[in-house]
Each structure stands twice: as structure tokens, then as C-alpha cells.
């Protein structure tokens, strides 16, 4: 597996990471924990060194899974987790990036992840009630204390990123990015390049849609996050099929799969981009990792861009309640 450095930081990880959320959160049915422990270890064997989790995934159970699975590889892999919420009776009840909550979360996450230090700690969502200088300053103190190595942000806007970076260098921004969500190209990617911040796209496969395995007839369980997402309404899936057809056509030319072309496209955008597709199936993991070996030429990328520019993607990527928490 090739490696990449996240921006100007010295944090070097596999060119493709593994998003672990779906193993226990958002996308049911969930596999047995023991099976996911095995798969996470198989990912390491195949060269993956970058794993993404968060306290809110469950909450807590995803961090416990990752901690158990990766304990034998302590020091060999990079584990990223996130803070930023309140919880009551096992449910997320709102944003909270106050210093005391960050510290509480870090202590608890270290135990669940079975780590001495968190490699990469993200603020999961910008909290408008807490100044960014206070958030970054708290993480800076935690780095000084040896409990955290690198600071990251998730779904943050330009102003928040600049404010945080002025206090503590931001190693990575995690936000959605794929061929069907290209908003970061307007302001975020130029800012990250300017400041030397790495980019970690989640949902580089469009929450599964860009694999070609989902169409207008697919049904989702009521507990599946996608059942609440406007972009995944039956009508919008029908309209958005054009982007999957575009990937399928390029896949035929490259003797690849639509998912591999979607990932290769993200990788080709910048050398400091590290996508974290998630999966619970070993054969899908292997398919995704093979995308790192696919080379899209400048002509290929031009062809994809020209075709994509004629496709109007339908539907918001989040329900209204979640939309309020992003790009602050």
C-alpha cells in the first residue's frame, strides 16, 4: 500500500484509510463484533494504517471495537477519533466542545481505544458556543501533556479553520467529498493547500451510491441513516443514476469497478488527500484498496469532469436537522 502525508504534518498514513463507523452505527444491519475485529486486523495485514472512529458512533461501541481489534498493532497504525457532543441515556443530545468536555472525552476514549496517546483528534462539528481559540488551545494543552499527537477538524468552514490554525496547526480536515459532492473544491481545498492541511474525505463512495449497488428500487431500514437523507429519496436516486453510469463507463475502459474509479478520482485530485471509505465486507475492502493502483490520466480526469459538469445532482446530502451543524 502506498502512503501519503497529511499536508505539511509529518503524519504519514496509507493512501486509503478505513472508516469504521458503519461497523456499528448508521448503516444497519451490523455484523457481529468478533467478525469486525477479524476484518480490522485483515485490513492491517493488507497495508491499511489509518483507521477512523468517534465517540458518537454508538455511542462508544465503535471506539471499543477499534481498540480491541487494533491493540496488537499499537504504534504501527494511526487511529483517529472525534469529540464534540453531549450524551444522555446513550443518545447524542447536542454539541459540546467546552474544554472540560474535550478533556473528559479524551480520557474516556484513551481507555476505550486502549491507547496511551490519540494519534489524530478531530473536533467532530464546530460548536458556535465555544470560541475556536478555546477549543484549539485545549487540544494544544493535551498535545503538550502527551495525550494527543495531532489536531483535526470535521465539516468546518473557512473561518473556523483559520481561527483554529492560528492557535494550533490543524493536521487534517475531514469532510465529505466525492464525485457527487464537490463543494469543498470552491473554498476548502484552496484553503487547505494554502495552510498545508491534509484532507480526509469521508463518504468518497457517496454512502454506497457510487458503487452502483444502489438504485431507485433499493429499500433502506428505518434505522439506516440514508432513509432520512433527501439525496437518497427514490426520485433523487433515479435522477442521480447518471453519475454512476459515468463511473461505470470509465470502469469498463480501465477494467475496474465503479467504486474503484470513484476512489481513484478522489486520490487523483491532490497528493495530500486520504479517503476513508467504510465497509463491513472483506471483498469490498480489497476492491477499495485496489483503487490505489488505478492511474487516471489527465485525459481520463478531463473526460470525467466534462461528463460530470453536465449532471445536476439532486437532493441535499443531510436532513435539515444535521445540515445546521456543518460548515460553520
Protein Blocks (a to p, Z undefined) as FASTA:
>chain_A
ZZddehjbfbdcdfbdcdfklmmgojacdddfklmmmmmmmmmmnopabdcddfkloghm
lmmmmmmmmmmmgojaccdddehiaceehiafbdcfbfklmmmmmmmmmmmnopabdfba
cdfbacfkbcfklmmmmmmmmmmnopafbdcdehiafklmmmmmmmoccfbdcddddfkl
cklmmmmmmmmmmnopacddehklonommnopacfklccdfklmklmgmklgmklmmmmm
mmmmmmmmmmmmnopafklmmmmmmmmmpmkbccddddfbfklmmmmmmmmmpccdfklm
mmmmmmmmmpccehifbdfklmmmgoZZ
